[in-house]
Amino acid sequence: MEYRSLGRTGLSVSALGFGCGNVGGLMVRGTPAEQERAVARAIELGVNYFDTAPSYGGGQSEQNLGRVMRALKPAVYVGTKFHIPRAERTDVAAAITRSLESSLRRLGMERVDLLQCHEHIVSDDAEAGLSARVLLGEAVPALEKLRQQGKIGFFGITALGETPALHQAIDAGALFTAQVCLNLVNPSAAFEIPSGYPTQDFGRLLPRARQHGVGAIVIRVLAAGALSGVEARHPIAVPSVDPIASGPDYRADVQRAQKFRVLVDEGHAASLVEASLRLPLASDAVSTVLLGYSTLEHLEEAARAIAKGPLSPVALERLQRCGAA
């Protein structure tokens, strides 16, 4: 397993992370035995970052991960998130503290290594999401206080929302991490995309994060499964999923994924999933690639792909020629 620096945190994290979310579903709907086997195998493979959130299964993911961690007692890093309901935004600091305390109870832990804002970052307070102004002016001071109290190691954001607001948040230099959307369907966090490209343009967010010492945790690397190239969902996975910063619906993303089979046909990768996982590794701004799993086999497949390292410069050039990056 390759290890990379997580921005300026001083932590060294595995290039492959373990996502405990609802999309893959293993840590929400898997059996306790399946969950423990998968986490144990991940640790054996060298995975040392595990990512959860209160919203994953209504707290079930945190509870299950906590149970497994107490059983295995591994030396790993755990990150979770917080959401601030609009009704609680009169006191952002109190809302964050309440969310964290609830997460710690479910996890059975005294602290987490990483606490992340699980809101879309926007420019206008009236819009859905959390404004960059409130994030930087109210949430960050509260998170710094929690750091000083020893309840969290570091803090960051899920870097979804409006591109200018995301740039503002990163440029402030106050964040330690950002969960960045990057995949073959939408590579704009790493590469310039042509005008009229049918996805949100994140404006090369990754180089911006690196400039400010922000560790980038890549999310949606398989576009919630669409980059498997098939519409069928695993029985344990969430039955339906809304695209994020990509096509209008899941079927459109699956159809668009076929465009990238050229990488497999020309021998740059053994499968579309492998090509997708290896794409982010080409950026030295990327700290870890976070993937959710439905089965132990998914974990094994991902570890084999990551072990092959980044896509080659020739493969990246081929993507650019076909308009993929």
N, C-alpha and C positions, 0 to 999 in steps of 0.2 A: 504494500500500500504506500502510495506517495502521500507525504504530508506537506501542508502549505501554511504559511503564516496567515492568521486571521487579522488582517489589517495591522493596526498598532496595539492590539490587545496583548501581544506577547504569547498568545496561545498558538499552538501548532495543531491544525486539524486535518483529518483525513480527507483526501480528495473526493471520496464518496461519503456522503452523510446518510443518516437513517431518518427519513420522514415518517412521522407517526400520524399522518393526517387521514381525513375521511375519504380522499379520492382512491388511494390504494386500498385502505380499509383494514389492513391486517391488525393494527393496534387498536382498532375500534370494534371490529366484528369478528376477529379471529378468536379461536379458543385460547385459553390460558397456556396450554401446552405449546400450541403453534407460536404464540407470541414469545414465549421464553426461548424456544429453539431458535427462532429467527434472530432475536437480539443476541443470544449467545454466539451464534454463527457469525453475525456481523462483527462482534468483538474479536472473534478468532481471526477474521479476515483483516482486522486492523481498523475497522470503523470506530471513530471515537467522538463523533458528534451526533446527538439525538435531538430531534426537534419536534415539539408538540405545541398545543395551544388549548385554551379552555373551550373553544368552539368546536373542537374535533370530537364529535360524538357527545356533545353536551357535557364535557369533562371526562368522558369515558377513556379517551386516549391518555390523559394525564394519570388517571387512576391506574390504568393497565401498565403504563410505563413505570410508574412508581413501584408497583408490585414486583415487576420483573427486576428493577434495579435493586430492590431490597433483597431479592433472592440471589442475584448474581454478584452484587457488590463490586461492580467494575470501576476502574479508574477512567471515566469518560466525562465528556462535557454534555450538559443538558441545557437546552434553550426552550423557553416557552414565550407566550405573548400576552398582550392585554388589549382589550377593547373598551372604549369609553362610551357608554350609552349617552345619547344626546341629553337625556334628562339629568345626567350626573356631571355635566360639563361646567357647572357653576363652581366646582371644586375638583379640578383635574387631578391634583396631587392625591387627594383622598380616594378618588376613583381608581387610580393606578395602584395605590397601596392595597385597597380592598381586593382588587383582582389578583394581585400577586399573592396575598395571604391565602386566598382561596386556592390558587394553583399549588402553593406549597403544601397545603393540607392534603390536596388530592395526590400530589406526588409523594408525600411523606418525607419531604426534604426541608432543611433549614435555609437553603439558598439555592439559586440556580445560577449557572454561569452566564446566561444571556437572557435578557428580557427585551422583547421587541414589540413595537407598536403595530397592532394588527388592524390598521385603518388605512383607507386610501388617503393619500396626502394630496390636498387640493389648495387652490389659491384663495378661494372665497369661503368665508365661514358659513355662508348660506348654502353652500353646496353639500351634497352627501360626502361624508368623509371628515377628516381632520385637517384644518388649515395648517400650512407651514408655520404661520405665526404662532398658533397655539402650541404646536409641537415644540418649537424652539423656545418660546417664551414661558410656557407653563409645564409641559411634559418633561423636557430635558432637565430643568432644575429639580423636579421631583425624583427623576431617575438618578440624578447625581446624589441626592440625599440617601436613596436606597442603597447606592453603592457604598457610601460612607458608613452606613449601618451594617454592611456586610451581607445584605440579603440578596444582592445580585453582584455578579462579577462585572458585566458590561451591558450596554444597551444599544438598540438599533431600531430599524424600521423594516416593515415589508414595503419595498419600493414599488408600490402600485399607486395609481392615481394620475394626476395631471403632470405631464413632463416638466413644465417650468417650475412647479412647486417641488417636485422631486429634486431637481437641480438645486433649487434654493436650499432645501434641507441638507443635501450632501455638501454643498459649498460652505455651509456654516462652520464645518469642521468640528461639530459637537458630537456627532454620532460615531459609534465604533463599528457598526455593521449595517449592511443593507441586504435584504433578500431581493435579488434582482431576477426578473423574468428574462430568460434567454433560451431560445430553442431555434430549430431550423425554420419553423414557420415565422417566427419573429426574432431575427438576430440583431435588432437595432440597438440593443444595449452595448453591443460590441463592435458592430460594423455600420458604416453608412448604408442607408437603403435608398433606392431610387424614389424620386418624387412620384406620388400616386400609389406607393406600395400599400397593399390592403391590410395593414395592421397599424397599431399605435407606434409612433416613432419615439423611442426612449432617448434619442439623441446621444448615443454612445455614453451611457451612464457609467459603464465599467471603468473606462479611463479616468473619468471624473472622480469616481470613488477611490481609485488607486492614488490619485493626486492628493487626496485629503486623508489618506491612511485608513480608509473605511474598508473593512473586510467584506468581500462580496460572497454571499451565499446564493448560489444559483437555484432558482425554483422554476417549476413548470418546464423542466428540460424535455419532457416527452409530451408537452401540451396536453396534460391530463390523460395521456394514453393515446391521443390521436396519432402520434408519431410511431405507434406500432404499425400503423397503416391499415388497421381493421376497425370496424365500428363496434364489434362485439365486446362487451365488458365482462371481466372476470366476475363470478358470482359473489365474491366477497367485496369487490370494489363498489363504490357508489354507483347506483344504477344509471344516473344521468349526470352530466357535468356541464357547466357553463364555461365557454372559453374565456380566457383572460388575455386581453391585448392582442387577440389574433382574429380569427374569422367570426362570422356572424353566429355560427353554431358549431357543435362538435362534428357533425357530418361534413361541413365545409372544410374543417381542419384536417379530417381524415383524407378527404379527396385531395387537398393541397399537398399532403404528405407524400403522395405518390410521385410528385415532382422530384423528390430527393432520392428516389431509388437509383438514380444515376450513380450515386456514390457506391452502392452495392454492386451494380452492374459493371462498373469500371474497376472494382477490386479495392476501393479505398477503405471499405469496412465490410464486415461479414454480414451485417444486418442493418436495417434502418434504426433499430433501437441502439445498436452499438454506435453508429454514426452520430446519433443524437446526443448520447452521453459523452462522447469524446470531443464534440464541438466546443463546449465551454473551456476545456482544459487548454485550448490554444491561447487563452488570454491569461497573462500573468497577474491580472487583477482579480482573478477568481480564486477564492480560498477553498471552497468545497462545493460539490454538486449534490444537491439534496433531492432524494428520490423517495417516493412513497411506494410501498410494496403490498402486493396481495398474497404472495406466496414466498416460501423460502427459495424457490427456483428463480423468481424475479431478482432476489438479492444476489444469488450466485451469478446470474447473467450480467447484472450490473457491475459486479466486482471484476468479472473477466474483461468487460469492456473498458473499465477505468484503468485496469492494469496495462492495457495497450498504449496508454498515453494519448496525447492530443492527435487530432486529425492532422495529416501532413500538410505542408504548405501547398502542395499540388492539389490536394482535396479541397482546401479552402479556396484556392483560385478557381477550381471547377465550380464551386458553389456560386462564386461571384459571376462567373460567365453565364450561369443559367438563371441569374437574377435572384438567387436565394440569399445572398449576403452582400 
